[in-house]
Amino acid sequence: MPRTLLPMITSIPSSLPPSCIRRLAVAVCLAGLVHTSTAAPDANPPTISEMLELGVYTEETKGDLDAAMQCYQKVIADSTASQSLAAEALFRLGICQDKKGDLASATASFEKLVRDYPKEKELVASASDYLADGAALLPAPWQDGETLTLDLKLPSGIKIGAASYAVRAAQYDGRPTWQFKSLVFANTISLSTTEVESSSMKPTHAEWIIRGMGQTETTYTGGRAELKAKGLEPRTIELAGVVYDNEESLQLIRRLPLAAGFKKTINVFVAPNGGVIVPVQLEVTGAETIQCAAGTFACHKVLLTLCGTSQTLWYSTDATHTLVKFEAAGVIGELSAIKRSGPDQPTPLHEPTLGYSFVAPAGWLARPGNLAAKYTTFNLADEAGTAVITVSATPQKDFAPEQVASVRAYADHQVAMGKQFTPVFEVHPDSWKETTVGGQPALTCVADHARPPMKNLAVSTYALVDGNAVCITAYVDPENLEALRPNYDALIASYKSK
C-alpha cells in the first residue's frame, strides 16, 4: 500500500538543548574521535556524551544515518546514561528514522520519549510538536463532502439503527480544518461535531450530544482541554504529548500507514466521562474481504484495545481507507452507502406491504421501528440530532369503525392512546390545524410529551388515505421546533399512496 507521505522534518527544532545543536564547534574533535576509535577500539572507548556527539556528527556532517542510529541506540541502551542524554538520543533516533521514511518506527520513538521522559520538557514538547505536525500521518484520503452511512445490526443480523460519518472542509482562526460529524441513531440519537487542523489532525473544538442524556463542549488550546458539560462546572485538563479527540478517532485511523503488522498507541480525550485521557492500542492483525450493501472490499482488519475491552474495525486497503465495518459493544456496523462529495440528497423511502412512500430530507437517518409490528414503522433522526420522527400507517380495517369514522375521530383515538402509554401527553388546545396528506384532509396538533428524563413536544399529523390510517409524529426539543418545521412539513407533503 505505498503512497506519498507528508514532507519529513530535515532540521532540528530550535527548542532543543544546546548540546543537540552543536555542529562545527565539535567537528574537529569528532573527526579525531573517529580515527582514535578505529585505531584502538578498546583503548579509550568514548563516553556516553561523546557517543551522542558522534551520532550527531555522523548524521549531520557525514550524512550516514545508519551509523548515526547505531550511536543513538548505544546511548539509549546504556544503563549509565542520564535521563537527559537518553532522551536526546531517542529524539535523534526518531529524526533519523523519519529521514529514512520509517514513519512507524519514528512515531514509536517519539511516543516513547513523551511517555518515558516526561521531565525532559523541551524534548517532550519538540517530540509532541513533531507528532502533531503530521509526521506519521498520510495525506487526507477523503474529499470535502464525503459521507459514509453504515447499517447497525445485532449479531443475529437484525437491523437496529444507522450511523453516518461526514467530512467537511472548514476554517478555524484563519487556518484550514476538517470538520467531522457523526450521527448515530439506534435506541437514541448520538451526535458529535469535531474540528481538527487539516495537516496534523490536532483537535481545536468538539461538541458531543446524546439526546435527552447529556452534552459536552471541548475547546483545545495551548496543551489544555477546556471542558464544559451541561449541569457541571467547567474544567481544564492538562494534555501531555499528542492527544486526539475521541470523536475523530474513526477518521484519524484512515490517515495512518496501515499495513500488515502495523502497531500504534494513540491517546484520546473522552469528554463524556468527565474528561479523561485514554490510551488506545491499535494493531493491524490481518486482511479480509468484506461484503456489505455498499459492495465488496479488500480490507485491513484493525484491532483496538482500550480500558480492558476490544473493538474491531475493517478499513479498505485502497487509497481511501474507507471504514467498511466495525464490531463494538455487541453491535455490528456495515457500510451501506458512500457519498464521496457534494451536498446531501433527500432519501426516498417505501413501505412495500401497504404501498406508501415518502422522502426523508437530506442528511436524515432512518432505522427500523417496532420489529414485532405487522407493518413497517419508519423512525427517522433529523440531521441536527434534535428530533425523532415516526412515520406509520395501519389499515383502517384494523380499527373499530368509530375510531376511523373521520380524521378527527382517528386523531382523538391516537391522542387517547398517547395519554395511556406516556406519563405526560397533553395537547395544546389551540394547536389544531388543518392540512393534507397524500391529497386527503389531515389534522396536525402539538402536545407536551414527557417520558423521563426527556421532555419534548410531540407534533403529530393524522390522516386517512386510501384505506390506511396515517400518523406522522416528531418528538422534538421545544427550542428546536421552529428549525425542524420546514423539513417536517416537506416530509408530510412528500407522502404518496400506491
C-alpha positions in Angstrom: 0.0 0.0 0.0 2.7 2.5 -1.0 1.7 6.2 -1.0 3.3 9.6 -1.0 3.9 10.7 2.6 4.0 14.1 4.1 7.3 16.0 3.9 9.8 14.8 6.5 11.5 17.1 9.0 15.0 17.7 7.9 16.1 20.3 10.6 16.2 20.3 14.3 13.6 22.4 16.2 15.1 25.5 17.8 13.8 24.4 21.2 16.4 21.6 21.6 19.1 21.8 24.3 22.4 23.4 23.3 24.2 20.1 23.3 21.9 18.9 20.5 22.6 21.7 18.1 26.4 21.8 18.3 27.8 21.4 14.8 31.1 22.9 13.6 32.4 23.5 17.1 32.9 19.8 17.7 33.7 18.7 14.1 37.4 18.5 14.5 37.2 16.8 17.9 34.8 14.2 16.5 37.0 13.6 13.5 39.8 12.7 15.9 37.5 10.6 17.9 36.5 8.6 14.9 40.2 8.0 14.0 41.1 7.0 17.5 38.2 4.7 17.9 39.1 2.9 14.6 42.7 2.5 15.5 42.3 1.2 19.1 38.6 0.5 19.8 39.2 -0.9 23.3 41.9 1.5 24.5 39.8 4.6 25.1 36.1 4.0 24.4 34.0 7.1 24.0 31.9 8.3 26.9 28.1 8.3 26.7 28.2 12.0 26.0 30.9 11.6 23.3 28.9 8.8 21.7 25.9 11.1 21.4 28.0 13.8 19.9 29.5 11.3 17.5 26.0 10.3 16.4 25.1 14.0 15.7 28.3 14.5 13.7 27.7 11.2 11.7 24.2 12.2 11.0 24.5 15.8 10.1 28.1 16.2 8.8 28.7 12.8 7.2 25.1 12.1 6.3 25.4 8.4 7.4 22.0 7.8 9.0 22.6 4.1 9.7 25.8 4.7 11.6 24.3 7.6 13.5 21.3 5.4 14.5 23.8 2.9 15.9 25.4 5.6 18.1 22.0 6.8 19.4 20.9 3.2 20.1 24.0 2.6 22.1 23.3 5.7 24.3 19.7 4.6 24.8 20.7 1.1 25.8 23.4 2.2 28.2 22.0 2.0 31.7 24.6 4.6 32.9 23.2 7.2 30.6 21.5 10.1 32.2 17.8 10.8 31.6 18.7 13.9 29.6 21.2 12.1 27.3 19.0 9.1 26.8 16.0 11.3 25.9 18.1 13.3 23.5 19.4 10.2 21.8 15.9 8.9 21.5 14.8 12.1 19.9 17.7 12.0 17.4 16.9 8.4 16.6 13.3 9.3 15.7 14.6 12.1 13.4 16.8 9.6 11.6 14.0 7.0 11.3 11.8 9.7 9.8 14.5 10.8 7.3 14.7 7.1 6.2 10.9 7.1 5.7 10.3 4.6 8.5 7.4 6.5 9.9 6.1 3.7 12.1 9.5 3.5 14.0 9.8 7.3 14.2 6.4 7.6 15.7 7.2 4.8 18.2 10.4 6.6 19.2 8.7 10.0 19.7 5.8 8.4 21.6 8.3 6.5 23.9 10.1 9.8 24.5 6.8 11.5 25.5 5.8 8.6 27.7 9.1 7.7 29.4 10.9 11.0 29.8 8.2 13.5 31.0 10.7 15.6 32.9 12.6 16.5 29.7 10.1 19.1 28.9 11.9 20.7 25.9 12.4 17.4 24.2 8.9 16.2 25.0 7.5 19.4 23.5 9.6 19.0 20.4 8.6 15.4 20.0 4.9 16.3 20.6 5.1 19.0 18.0 6.7 16.6 15.6 4.0 14.0 16.0 1.2 16.6 16.0 2.5 18.2 12.8 1.6 15.0 10.9 4.9 13.2 10.8 3.2 9.8 10.9 0.0 10.8 9.0 -0.7 10.1 5.4 -2.5 12.8 3.2 -6.2 13.0 3.9 -7.9 10.2 1.9 -11.3 11.8 1.7 -12.9 14.6 -0.3 -14.8 17.6 1.0 -18.4 16.5 1.3 -17.8 12.7 1.8 -20.5 10.9 3.9 -20.3 7.2 4.9 -23.5 5.6 6.0 -23.5 2.3 8.0 -26.3 0.0 9.0 -26.2 -1.0 12.7 -27.1 -4.7 13.4 -27.1 -7.2 16.1 -25.0 -10.4 15.6 -28.2 -12.1 14.6 -28.5 -9.8 11.6 -31.4 -7.8 12.9 -31.1 -4.1 12.0 -31.3 -1.7 15.0 -30.2 1.6 13.6 -27.9 3.5 11.3 -24.9 5.8 11.6 -23.4 8.4 9.3 -19.9 9.9 9.3 -19.4 13.1 7.3 -16.3 15.2 6.4 -16.4 18.9 5.6 -13.7 21.4 4.8 -13.8 24.4 7.2 -11.6 27.1 8.8 -10.7 27.9 12.4 -8.9 31.1 13.3 -7.9 31.5 9.6 -6.4 28.0 9.4 -7.8 25.2 7.2 -9.5 22.5 9.2 -11.5 19.3 8.7 -14.9 19.1 10.4 -16.0 15.6 11.3 -19.7 15.0 12.0 -21.2 11.7 13.3 -24.8 10.9 13.7 -25.7 7.6 15.3 -29.4 6.6 15.6 -30.2 3.4 17.5 -32.1 3.4 20.8 -31.4 7.1 21.0 -29.6 9.8 19.0 -25.9 10.5 19.5 -24.4 13.4 17.6 -20.9 14.8 17.6 -19.1 17.5 15.6 -15.3 17.7 15.8 -13.0 20.2 14.2 -9.3 19.4 13.6 -6.3 21.1 12.0 -6.1 19.8 8.4 -2.4 18.8 8.4 -1.9 17.5 12.0 -5.4 16.3 13.0 -4.9 18.2 16.3 -8.4 18.9 17.6 -9.5 22.5 18.0 -13.1 22.2 19.1 -15.6 19.3 19.7 -19.2 19.0 20.7 -21.0 15.8 21.7 -24.7 15.2 22.5 -26.7 12.2 23.4 -30.3 13.4 23.0 -32.0 13.6 26.4 -29.0 12.4 28.4 -26.1 14.9 28.2 -23.9 17.1 26.1 -20.3 18.4 26.3 -18.2 21.0 24.6 -14.4 20.9 24.5 -12.0 23.7 23.3 -8.4 22.7 22.8 -5.7 25.3 23.1 -2.1 25.6 24.5 -1.9 21.9 25.6 -5.1 22.1 27.5 -8.7 20.9 27.1 -11.3 23.4 28.3 -14.4 21.2 29.0 -17.9 22.3 29.5 -20.6 19.8 30.4 -24.2 20.6 30.9 -25.0 20.9 34.6 -21.4 20.8 35.7 -18.7 23.4 36.4 -16.2 24.0 33.6 -13.0 22.0 33.9 -9.4 22.5 32.5 -7.5 19.3 31.8 -3.7 19.4 31.0 -2.7 17.4 28.0 0.7 15.8 27.9 2.0 14.9 24.5 -0.2 14.3 21.5 -3.9 13.8 22.4 -6.7 13.5 19.9 -10.4 13.9 20.5 -12.3 10.6 20.8 -14.9 11.6 18.2 -12.3 12.0 15.5 -10.8 8.5 16.0 -12.5 6.7 13.2 -11.3 9.3 10.7 -7.8 9.6 12.2 -7.2 5.9 11.7 -7.7 6.4 7.9 -4.6 8.6 7.8 -2.3 6.1 9.5 0.1 4.0 7.3 -2.0 0.8 7.8 -0.2 -2.3 6.7 0.3 -5.9 8.0 1.9 -5.8 11.4 1.4 -2.0 11.9 1.1 -1.1 15.6 0.5 2.3 17.3 -0.8 3.7 20.5 -2.8 6.9 20.4 -4.2 8.9 23.3 -7.7 10.1 23.0 -9.6 12.6 25.2 -13.1 11.3 26.1 -15.3 14.2 27.2 -18.5 12.4 28.2 -16.7 10.6 31.0 -15.8 13.8 32.7 -12.7 14.5 30.6 -10.3 11.5 30.7 -7.3 10.6 28.5 -7.5 7.0 27.3 -4.6 5.2 25.6 -5.8 3.2 22.6 -3.6 0.4 21.3 -4.1 -0.2 17.6 -2.8 -3.1 15.6 -3.4 -4.4 12.0 -4.0 -8.1 12.6 -4.6 -9.3 9.1 -6.5 -8.8 5.8 -10.1 -9.8 5.0 -12.6 -9.3 2.2 -15.8 -7.8 3.4 -19.1 -8.0 1.5 -21.8 -5.5 2.5 -24.6 -3.4 1.0 -22.1 -0.9 -0.5 -20.1 -3.5 -2.3 -17.1 -5.9 -1.8 -13.9 -4.5 -0.3 -10.4 -5.8 0.4 -9.8 -4.6 4.0 -7.2 -4.2 6.7 -8.5 -5.8 10.0 -7.7 -3.4 12.8 -7.9 -4.3 16.5 -8.4 -1.6 19.1 -7.7 -2.3 22.7 -8.8 0.2 25.4 -9.8 0.1 29.0 -9.7 -3.7 29.0 -12.0 -4.1 26.1 -11.5 -4.6 22.4 -13.1 -3.3 19.2 -12.5 -4.5 15.6 -12.7 -2.3 12.5 -12.2 -3.0 8.8 -10.8 -0.3 6.6 -10.4 -0.7 2.8 -6.9 -1.3 1.6 -7.2 1.2 -1.3 -6.1 4.8 -1.1 -9.4 5.9 0.5 -9.0 3.7 3.6 -12.9 3.7 3.8 -14.4 2.4 7.0 -16.3 -0.7 5.8 -17.3 -2.5 9.0 -16.9 -2.4 12.8 -17.8 -4.6 15.7 -18.0 -3.0 19.2 -20.1 -3.5 22.3 -22.2 -6.2 20.7 -23.2 -4.1 17.7 -22.0 -4.6 14.1 -21.8 -1.6 11.7 -21.7 -2.3 7.9 -21.2 0.2 5.1 -24.4 0.7 3.2 -23.8 3.9 1.2 -20.9 6.1 0.1 -21.2 9.7 -1.0 -17.7 11.0 -2.0 -18.5 14.7 -2.4 -21.3 17.2 -3.0 -24.3 18.1 -0.9 -26.5 15.5 0.8 -29.6 14.4 -1.2 -33.1 13.6 0.1 -33.7 9.8 0.5 -36.9 8.2 -0.9 -38.4 5.5 1.4 -41.0 2.9 0.6 -43.3 0.6 2.6 -43.9 -2.4 0.3 -46.8 -4.1 2.1 -49.1 -1.0 2.3 -47.6 0.6 -0.7 -47.0 4.1 0.5 -43.8 6.2 0.1 -42.3 9.5 1.3 -39.0 11.4 1.1 -36.7 11.9 4.1 -34.9 15.3 4.0 -31.2 15.4 3.1 -29.0 14.2 5.9 -31.7 12.4 7.9 -31.1 8.8 9.1 -33.7 6.1 9.1 -33.8 3.0 11.3 -36.4 0.2 11.7 -39.3 0.7 14.0 -41.0 -1.9 16.1 -39.7 -5.1 14.5 -42.7 -7.1 16.0 -45.2 -4.8 14.3 -47.3 -6.2 11.4 -46.5 -3.2 9.2 -43.3 -1.2 8.8 -42.8 1.8 11.0 -40.1 4.3 9.9 -38.1 6.0 12.7 -36.1 9.0 11.5 -33.5 11.3 13.1 -33.0 14.8 11.7 -29.5 15.9 10.6 -29.1 18.1 13.7 -29.9 15.2 16.1 -32.7 17.2 17.7 -35.7 15.1 16.9 -37.1 11.6 16.3 -39.8 11.3 13.7 -42.0 8.3 13.2 -44.0 7.6 10.1 -46.6 4.8 10.3 -49.7 3.6 8.6 -52.2 0.9 9.6 -55.1 -0.4 7.5 -58.4 1.2 8.7 -59.9 -2.3 8.9 -57.7 -2.9 11.9 -59.5 -0.3 13.9 -63.1 -0.2 15.3 -65.3 1.6 12.9 -65.9 4.5 15.3 -62.2 5.1 15.7 -61.8 5.9 12.0 -65.2 7.3 11.3 -63.4 10.7 10.5 -60.0 12.2 10.6 -60.9 13.9 13.9 -62.1 10.6 15.4 -58.8 8.9 14.4 -56.8 11.8 15.8 -58.8 11.7 19.1 -58.2 7.9 19.3 -54.4 8.4 18.9 -54.3 11.1 21.5 -56.1 8.9 23.9 -53.5 6.1 23.3 -50.7 8.6 23.8 -52.1 9.6 27.2 -52.4 5.9 28.1 -48.8 5.0 27.4 -46.9 8.2 28.1 -46.6 9.8 31.6 -47.4 13.3 30.1 -49.2 13.8 26.9 -51.3 17.0 26.9 -52.4 18.5 23.6 -52.3 22.3 23.3 -56.0 23.1 22.6 -55.2 25.9 20.2 -52.7 24.0 18.2 -55.1 22.0 16.0 -54.6 22.9 12.3 -56.0 21.5 9.0 -53.6 20.3 6.4 -53.4 17.5 3.8 -51.5 14.2 3.5 -51.5 12.3 0.1 -54.1 14.7 -1.2 -56.5 13.9 1.6 -57.6 16.1 4.6 -55.4 15.8 7.7 -55.1 17.4 11.1 -52.0 18.5 13.0 -51.6 19.2 16.7 -48.9 19.9 19.2 -48.7 18.2 22.6 -46.4 18.3 25.7 -44.7 14.9 25.7 -42.6 13.8 28.7 -41.0 10.4 29.3 -38.2 11.0 31.9 -35.6 12.1 31.5 -36.8 13.7 28.3 -39.3 16.5 27.9 -40.4 17.1 24.4 -43.1 18.4 22.2 -44.9 15.9 20.0 -46.0 17.4 16.7 -48.5 14.9 15.1 -50.3 14.8 11.8 -53.2 12.4 11.3 -54.9 11.4 8.1 -57.0 8.6 6.4 -55.5 7.9 3.0 -56.6 5.1 0.6 -57.8 2.8 3.3 -54.8 3.5 5.7 -54.8 5.4 8.9 -51.6 7.5 8.8 -49.8 9.0 11.7 -46.6 11.2 11.4 -45.1 12.4 14.7 -42.0 14.4 15.5 -40.7 14.3 19.1 -38.6 17.4 19.3 -37.0 19.7 21.9 -39.2 22.8 22.3 -36.4 25.2 21.4 -35.8 23.3 18.1 -39.3 23.1 16.8 -39.2 26.1 14.5 -35.9 24.9 12.9 -37.5 21.5 12.3 -40.8 22.7 10.9 -39.8 23.2 7.2 -38.3 19.7 6.9 -41.2 18.1 8.8 -43.7 19.9 6.5 -41.7 18.8 3.4 -41.8 15.2 4.6 -45.6 15.3 5.0 -46.0 16.9 1.6 -44.0 14.1 0.0 -46.2 11.3 1.3 -47.8 9.3 -1.5 -50.0 6.3 -1.5 -49.5 3.4 -4.0 
